[in-house]
Amino acid sequence: MSRDESTTTPSYTRRRQTGSGSARSLLLTVFGEYVLPQGRPVWTSTLLHVLGGLEIEEKSARQALNRMAADGWIAADRAGRRVRWALTEHGRALLSEGAERIYSFGRERDSWDGHWLVLLVSVPESRRDLRHQLRTRLTWAGLGSPMPGVWISPHGSREAEAKQVVDGLGLDLTVFSVCGPFSGIGSERTMVEQAWHLGDLAAAYEGFVGEFAGLRPAPDDEVLLAQIRLVDAWRRFPGLDPQLPLELLPPHWIGVRAANIFTDLHQAWHEAAQRRWSALSAED
């Protein structure tokens, strides 16, 4: 791997999949937060009303709906000139999996045995596409790269997922793994910073805390929209944060505070937001 691709690009940037605030991202949040648990289809007019409150133009909202349908997440049911949308089996499965990950993320961390999983990777310079796929998938699996050709994780359980990535790309003969404690050469903290760029991640958490801490929305649409923004902003963090053990994080790690804020606000707003969604759906 070349240095410019494996060590100088912040993991915060690499791990971003779908930016919060886009029409598609917000729709996924709406379907996951309201349509999935209530199990009822939703009219286009309801979705346009909600997305309009989130400052998404109607054209963009309709395009995002059509793209989600084309990707197999939702299906349209026509009643005259009106359309309502239901989750497909594929969409329900993906959103259920995502919900479990989003709502539990950041609250608990397993104790750490001090051991590191280390992958030694050799991919020819000419296989740029393959290197990109490997980097994307290992990063999503929570591994970090402190230097070219080396990927690490303090979670030994990630080895199975890393093996799936390696085997799926046909690299099983060119990747080697070892597991053990950090030795006496160099700095473990420096290795962590080079692998995950924690300053960038902390800045993302600070932005989340600054936006939502202390927010007290009014009833009806305001609490509904606040809940959607909250979940939509939080749902990117499982793809950004490798959930390192507390021993490897700076003191008073802001990710812990952010997780508590998310959990507290989501619980506080949940009943009122669900009630407002039910009322909007009934109006149509």
Secondary structure, DSSP 8 states (H G I E B T S, - for coil): --HHHHTSS-HHHHT--S-TTSHHHHHHHHIIIIIHHH---EEHHHHHHHHHHTT--HHHHHHHHHHHHHTTSEEEEEETTEEEEEE-HHHHHHHHHHHHHHHHTTT------SEEEEEEE---TT-HHHHHHHHHHHHHTT-EEEETTEEEES-GGGHHHHHHHHHHTT-TTTEEEEEEE--SSS-HHHHHHHHH-HHHHHHHHHHHHHHHTT----TTHHHHHHHHHHHHHHTTGGGT-----GGGS-TT-HHHHHHHHHHHHHHHHHHHHHHHHHHHHHH-
